[in-house]
Amino acid sequence: MSKIVIALGGNALGKTPDEQKLLVKKAADIIVSIAKDNDVIVTHGNGPQVGMIANAFEYASKFNVAPFMPFAECGAMSQGYIGYHLQNAINEKLRENNIEKKCATIITQVEVDENDEAFTDPTKPVGMFYTKEEADKLASSNGYKYVEDSGRGYRRVVPSPKPERILEQEIVSNLADDGNIVITVGGGGIPVVKDGLGYKGVDAVIDKDFASSKLAANINADILLILTAVDKVYINYNKDNQIALDSTDTLELQKYIDEGHFAKGSMLPKINACMNFLNENSEGIAIIASLNEGLEAINGDKGTRIFYRRK
């Protein structure tokens, strides 16, 4: 039996009720099939959901019918929202298959360094779109930074600091060791910094793959499985000479990174997350595969398997 961290993509819930029902069921099927013989921790993105929550509060605050909601609180709401749907679907699938396990969601905070250089250069767009005039007016009143986003208007940008420590990682590990399926680190976790004896949330977004790899390394997971929209890692992707990688290692991947094979906004963060995990846990295995082929990837038949190789 292995301890496996499964990282679901940000669109695991879909954007409409019909999409949501289909994709959550599909994710639950894959998770339960893997959890039958393994200890499983599930992480997930929250891009569409936290965006909807932030937009709703931001819009309502314009008419003074709701307060402006800090982004950390929006992230916490999205963890509960996504966890609620995934947890219920997984528990239903467990009962359907007569598997004596339970699933629970842990609201998860991730400590970041308040001196992280990301805080001096916010880059992650969040919230609503505005005209330049609206964005300039908002910036002068609230002090936030707004940038033009892909020709669609201006949006607020927040920092994306590196994850330092998952505050609830011992609870997560203990629950998994006891045979429970644990949903955690939603959307990369709620970013917090130390505040006296406690912690306080900050307006930031942590990359969910980096947070997942940090969790996997810290709890000594055997496998980090990142499920995404493509079936494998490719070099020369979408070119006539593209090559699928069935198996590779950290040294080879670093060479491909240096050659510019992986897109910054899609595959590169996943590759870096896998390498971070393996650099901290050299006995582990990282896998990148499609959602539909998750179980086959664990069994070694699908996806790209990544191993640590010393320089």
N, C-alpha and C positions, 0 to 999 in steps of 0.2 A: 504494500500500500504506500502510495506517494502523497506528499503534501503539495498541492497544486494551486497556484494563484491564476485565475482566469480573468483576463482583462477584456471586457466587452467594449465595443466602440460606442461613441456618443449617440448614435442613432438606434440604439438597441430597443428603444420604446416606440420609434416612429413618430410621426407628426399629426396623424389623424387617428380617431378611435379604431378604425378598421386596421390600419397599419400597426397600431399599438397592440391590438389583440393578437395579430399574426406573429409579429416579431418577438413579443414577450413569450408566447407559447414556444416558438422555435428556440429561443435562448434557454428556456426552462428545460426543454427536451435534451439539449446538448449538455447542459450543466448536470442534470440528474444522471444521464448516461455515464458521465465521467465520475460523478460522486458515488456511484454504486460501489466502486472498488477503491476509492481514494478519498482523502481528506481534501475538501475544496473550499477555497475562499474566492469570492467573486467581487471584482471591482468593475466600475463602469464610468463612462463619460456622462456628461449632463448638458452638453452644449445647447441642443434645442430646448430642453426643459427649463434650464436656468435663464435662458434668454427670454422665454415666454413670461416667466415669473417676474424678472427684472423689468421687462417692458410694461407689464400690467401695472406694477406699482409706480413706475415712472410716469405712465400716462395718467393714472388716477391722481398722482400728486400734483399734476398740472392744474387740476380742478379742485384741489384741496379736499378730496373725498377720501384720501388715504395718505399716510405719511410716506416720504421718500424712504425706501428700504435699503439699508447698506448691503453691499454685494455679498458679504459673508453670510448674512441672514438669508439672502436669496439662495445661496449654495446649500445651506442647511435645509431649507424647504424642498429643494430639488432632490436631496438625498432621501428625505422621507417619501416624497412623491414616487420616485423611481423604485426605491426599496419596497414600498407598499405593493406595487404591481408585480415586481419580480418575485418577491417573497411569497406572495399568494400563489403565483403560477408554479413556482418550484415546489411548494408544499403540496399543492394539488397533484402534481406529477409524482411526487414521492408516495402519496397515498395510493394513487392509481397503480403504481408498480410494487406496492407492498414493501417499500424500503423503510426500515426503521431509523429514519433520520429526520431532523427538523431543520428549518431554515429561519434565520433571523437577520435583521438589518441593524447595523451599528452606526449611529451618527458619528462621523469620524473627523477629528481635527488633525491638521498636519502643521507642525511647527516649522516656521521659516525664519531666516535670519533677517532682522529688521535692517541690517546693513548690507543686505544683498544688493548688488549693483542694479538689479532689475528695477528696484524702486526709484532709481534716478532716470529710468528710460522706459516708461510704460509702453507696451506694444500690443496688448491683447484687446481687440475691440469687443465691447459689451453694450447691451442695451439698444435703445431706439436710434433710428436715423434722423438726422436734422439737416436743415439747410445750413449754409455757412453762417448766415446772419444769426440763426437760432443758436448754433454752436458757440459763436463768439459771445453772444449775450449770456449763455449759460456758463461759459468758462470764466467770464468776468465776475459772475455772482457766486459760483461754487468752487472755483479754483481748479476744476478738473481739466484734463487735457483731452481735446477732441481732434480727430484726424479724419481725412477723407478716406472712405473705405470702398475701393473697387468701383468707383463711379456711381455708387448708390446713395451717397450722402455722407454726412459726418457723424461719427460715433465716438463715444467716450472710450478711451483706452486705459487699461489698468496694468500693473506689473504682473510678470509671470516668474516669481522667484523659485529657486530650487527647493525641493522638500528636504528637510533636515531630519525630522523624526515624526513618526506616526504615534500620536499620544495614546491611542487605544490599541496598539499592536499586541500587547500581552493578552488583553481580553480576547481579541480576535484569534490569536494563536491557541489560547486555552479552549475556546469554544470549538475550534476546528479539531483540536486533538481529542475532544470528547465526542467527535463524530457528527457535529453540526455543520451545515452549510452556512457560511457567513458572508453577508453582503456588506462591503465596506469601501472606504476611500472613494465614495461617489464623487465624480467630477474632479478627481485629484485631491479630494479632502477640503475641509474648510480651513483656509490659511489663517494661522494665529501666530502671535508673537508673545513672548513672556511679558507679564504685567504683574509685578510684585510676586505674590504667592500663586497667582493663577495665570491665565492667558486671555488675550483679547483678539477678536477677529480683525483682519485688515482687508481692505479692498484690493483683491488680487485674485489671480487664477493660477493654480498649479497644474502643470501638465499631468494628465491622468496616467499616462504610461510611465512617466518618471516616478510618480508616487507609487504606482503599482510595483515597479521594480524595487523601489526602496523597501516597501513592505515585504516583498518576496525575499529579499536579501536578509532583512532583519529577523524574520521568523524562520530562517533556514529552510525555505521551500525547496523542494526537489526540482520543480518545474515552474517556469513562468510561461503561460500560454497567452499570447496576444491575438485576439480574434479581430479580423478586419475585413475590408471589402474585397481583398485579393487573396488568391489561394496560396501564393508563395512570395518570397522575396525575389525580385528580378534585377539583373543589371541590364543596361541599355533598354529600360522599360519603355514599352510602346514604340519601339523601333523595329526595323526589319530583322535586326540581329539580336533581339532580346533573348536573354538566357535565364531560365528559372534555376534557382539554387535549392536543391533538395537538402543539402547539408553544408554547413560552413563553420568558420570559427572566428574568434574575435580579431585575430591578426589579419585575416583575409578581408573581413568586413571593414576594418580601419583603412585598408588599401582602397577599397571601393568608395568609402566615404571621401577620402582624399582626392579621388578621381571624379567626384561629383555625381555619382550614380543615383543618389537618393534625394527626392524632393524634400525641401525644408518643411513644408506644411503638411506632409502626409507620411511618407515612409521613414524619413530620417529620424524623427523623434522616437519611433518604435524601435529602430535599429539601435539608437543610443541607449534607450531604456534597457534593451536586452544586454547590451555590453556592460552597462552599469551593474546589472544584476550579476552577470558572470564574473566581473572583476571583483565583486565582493563575495561571491559564492562560487568558487572555481569548480566545485563538484556538481553544480546544477546544470540544467538544460533549459535553454530558452527556445520557444517555438513561435513562429508567426504563421497563421493559417486563416482560412475563411471560417465564418461562423458555422456554415453547413458541414464543414469537415473537421470540427473540433475533436470529436472522439477518435477519428482516424488519425489525426495529427498526434494525439497522445500515444497512440499505438505504433507510431512510426511510419504510417503509410501515406500521409499527406502533409502538406505544409513544408516549411523550412526549419530544420533543426540547427541550433547554433550552440557551439561548445566553446569552452575557454581554451586558449592556447597561449602559453607563456612565451614572451619574447626571447 
